[in-house]
Amino acid sequence: MKAYILDRYGKGQALRLGEVEEPVPASGKVLVEIHAAALNQLDGKIRDGAFKPILPYKPPFLLGHDLAGMVVSVGAGVRRFKVGDAVYARPRDGHIGTFAERISVNEADLALKPENLSMEEAASLPLVALTVWQVLVERAELKAGQKILIHAGSGGVGTIAIQLAKYLGASVATTTSAANANLVRSLGADVVIDYKTQDFSTMLLGYDVVLNSLDARTLEASLKVLKPGGKLISISGPPDPAFAKAQGLNVVLRLVLGLMSASIRRKAKHANVDYSFLFMRADGGQLRRIAKLIEDGTVRPMIDRVYPFQELNAAMAYVDSGRAKGKVVVSLKNGSGS
């Protein structure tokens, strides 16, 4: 089958379109014909080698963390899915590779595709929607009446986070450019801050939660807007000791990650704020709950561009540019959307 292969780590390294062995679904796995796959900043970071200590993939390997497609066969013991089901998923770490015509996915990572979405729309959601769910519902335990600052509101994570936060009853502030102000307001943002001309850290006060997906400078400045007991949750790092322990990393890596996050953890403690790093995990059960919110209109996907599969490297370059509003998707079925 055709797939995009990363032959070597390197910043901006192009993926090679080639032939790889057809996957066979083992016990508990489902073989999916991929109709669409989304691109994420995580793909670029893995390609660049930034995640080698945490996710030690050995080239050559396949990238890609999001998919929507059709079940073509199932392994022994699979009960939840059958041939012909339309599904979507974020395969678990160590088993990625959605930049391909087919993939074998653990049954527990899959969910039925929301009925009201095209394949391209459904493919845009799993990684970002799971990230947002795990930040807002699990980690932050966001409640009605609380205030949350969501950085980069027009990005893939931000567009979904604003909608889910509003569903949970929170008041939402977000940072974005002036050009995207109307977009984030349409998603439900109550306070919109132009990061190019305004300083969020002097404009906001008494917030319960901050979701950070930006750089270390923004992360530290976010401490100023949180009230005592508030939660600063970062999906862009630095990783903390709790994450290292949960990942089962060795003692040396735990020490290294602890040193990387020592400064922000110390400053957070001084501000009486809880800092934590979240690296999302695959979860088909959560995707089923998210699908219900999509089908009832609570959450809608935001897609910037759909590229044909043959132009995946151009799509990667566009994601790297940081200009995307919402998600970037590649279609393997000529945009049929069925």
Long-range contacts (C-beta under 8 A, 24 or more apart in sequence): 1-100, 1-101, 1-102, 2-100, 2-101, 2-309, 3-62, 3-97, 3-99, 3-100, 3-101, 4-62, 4-63, 4-64, 4-99, 4-100, 4-312, 4-313, 5-60, 5-61, 5-62, 6-46, 6-47, 6-59, 6-60, 6-61, 6-62, 6-63, 7-59, 7-60, 8-59, 9-47, 9-48, 9-49, 9-52, 9-59, 10-47, 10-48, 10-49, 11-47, 11-48, 11-49, 12-47, 12-48, 12-317, 12-320, 13-47, 13-48, 14-313, 15-47, 15-63, 15-99, 15-312, 15-313, 15-316, 17-310, 17-312, 20-62, 20-100, 22-102, 23-102, 23-103, 23-104, 24-104, 25-73, 25-74, 25-75, 25-78, 25-104, 26-75, 26-104, 27-75, 27-76, 27-77, 28-75, 28-76, 28-77, 28-78, 28-106, 28-107, 28-108, 29-74, 29-75, 29-78, 29-104, 29-105, 29-106, 29-107, 30-71, 30-73, 30-74, 30-75, 30-78, 30-81, 30-87, 30-104, 30-105, 30-106, 30-107, 30-110, 31-71, 31-72, 31-73, 31-74, 31-75, 31-102, 31-103, 31-104, 31-105, 32-67, 32-69, 32-70, 32-71, 32-72, 32-87, 32-89, 32-102, 32-103, 32-104, 32-105, 32-110, 33-69, 33-70, 33-71, 33-72, 33-101, 33-102, 34-67, 34-68, 34-69, 34-98, 34-100, 34-101, 34-102, 34-103, 34-332, 35-68, 35-69, 35-70, 35-119, 35-123, 35-331, 35-332, 35-333, 35-336, 35-338, 36-67, 36-68, 36-69, 36-118, 36-119, 36-120, 36-122, 36-123, 36-306, 36-329, 36-330, 36-331, 36-332, 36-333, 37-64, 37-66, 37-67, 37-68, 37-98, 37-99, 37-123, 37-329, 37-330, 37-332, 38-65, 38-66, 38-123, 38-124, 38-125, 38-126, 38-127, 38-156, 38-327, 38-328, 38-329, 38-330, 39-64, 39-66, 39-312, 39-315, 39-316, 39-319, 39-327, 39-328, 39-329, 39-330, 40-65, 40-66, 40-127, 40-128, 40-156, 40-319, 41-156, 41-319, 42-127, 43-316, 43-319, 44-316, 44-319, 44-320, 47-316, 53-249, 53-253, 53-256, 54-239, 54-247, 54-249, 54-253, 54-279, 55-93, 55-94, 61-97, 62-96, 62-97, 62-98, 62-99, 62-100, 63-96, 63-97, 63-99, 64-96, 64-97, 64-98, 64-99, 64-100, 65-90, 65-91, 65-96, 65-98, 65-126, 65-127, 66-90, 66-98, 66-123, 66-124, 66-125, 66-126, 66-127, 67-91, 67-98, 67-103, 67-105, 67-123, 67-126, 68-113, 68-117, 68-119, 68-120, 68-121, 68-122, 68-123, 69-119, 72-102, 74-107, 75-104, 78-107, 79-107, 80-107, 80-110, 80-284, 81-107, 81-110, 81-112, 85-112, 86-112, 86-113, 86-119, 86-122, 87-111, 87-112, 87-113, 88-112, 88-113, 88-114, 88-122, 88-123, 88-125, 88-126, 88-287, 88-291, 89-126, 89-282, 89-284, 89-287, 90-126, 90-127, 90-130, 90-280, 90-282, 90-287, 91-282, 92-281, 92-282, 93-281, 93-282, 99-312, 99-330, 101-332, 106-282, 107-284, 108-282, 108-283, 108-284, 108-285, 109-282, 109-283, 109-284, 110-284, 110-287, 111-284, 111-285, 111-287, 111-288, 111-290, 111-291, 112-288, 112-291, 113-291, 114-291, 114-294, 114-295, 115-295, 116-294, 116-295, 117-294, 117-301, 118-337, 118-338, 119-331, 119-333, 119-336, 119-337, 119-338, 120-303, 120-306, 120-329, 120-331, 120-335, 120-337, 121-301, 121-303, 121-337, 122-301, 123-329, 124-156, 124-301, 124-302, 124-303, 124-326, 124-327, 124-329, 125-160, 125-290, 125-294, 125-301, 125-327, 126-287, 127-280, 128-156, 128-157, 128-159, 128-160, 128-327, 129-160, 129-287, 129-290, 129-299, 130-280, 130-281, 130-282, 130-283, 130-286, 130-287, 130-290, 131-157, 131-235, 131-278, 131-280, 132-157, 132-160, 132-161, 132-164, 133-164, 133-286, 133-289, 133-290, 134-278, 134-280, 134-281, 134-283, 134-286, 135-161, 135-211, 135-233, 135-235, 135-278, 136-161, 136-164, 136-165, 136-168, 136-209, 136-211, 137-164, 137-168, 139-231, 139-233, 139-276, 139-278, 140-208, 140-209, 140-211, 140-231, 140-233, 142-168, 142-170, 142-208, 142-209, 143-168, 143-169, 143-170, 144-168, 144-169, 144-170, 145-169, 145-170, 145-171, 146-170, 146-171, 146-208, 146-209, 147-171, 147-172, 147-173, 147-206, 147-207, 147-208, 147-209, 148-172, 148-173, 148-207, 148-208, 148-209, 148-210, 148-211, 149-173, 149-174, 149-175, 149-200, 149-204, 149-207, 149-209, 149-210, 149-211, 149-222, 149-225, 150-174, 150-175, 150-189, 150-210, 150-211, 151-175, 151-210, 151-211, 151-212, 151-213, 151-214, 151-218, 151-222, 152-176, 152-213, 152-214, 153-180, 153-184, 153-187, 153-189, 153-192, 154-180, 154-183, 154-184, 154-325, 154-326, 155-213, 155-324, 155-325, 155-326, 156-302, 156-324, 156-326, 156-327, 157-211, 157-213, 157-235, 158-184, 158-213, 159-183, 159-184, 159-187, 159-302, 159-325, 159-326, 160-299, 160-301, 160-302, 161-211, 162-187, 162-188, 162-189, 163-187, 163-188, 163-298, 163-299, 163-300, 164-293, 164-299, 167-293, 167-298, 167-299, 170-208, 170-209, 173-200, 173-204, 173-207, 175-200, 180-325, 183-302, 183-325, 187-302, 200-225, 201-225, 209-233, 211-235, 212-236, 216-264, 219-264, 220-264, 220-267, 223-267, 223-268, 223-271, 223-273, 226-271, 226-273, 228-271, 228-272, 228-273, 229-272, 229-273, 229-274, 230-273, 230-274, 231-273, 231-274, 231-276, 232-264, 232-268, 232-273, 232-274, 232-275, 232-276, 233-275, 233-276, 233-277, 233-278, 234-275, 234-276, 234-277, 234-278, 235-277, 235-278, 235-279, 235-280, 237-261, 237-277, 238-264, 238-277, 239-277, 239-279, 240-265, 240-275, 240-276, 240-277, 242-276, 242-277, 243-276, 243-277, 243-278, 243-279, 247-279, 301-326, 301-327, 302-326, 302-327, 303-327, 303-328, 303-329, 304-328, 305-329, 306-330, 306-331, 306-335, 307-331, 308-334, 308-335
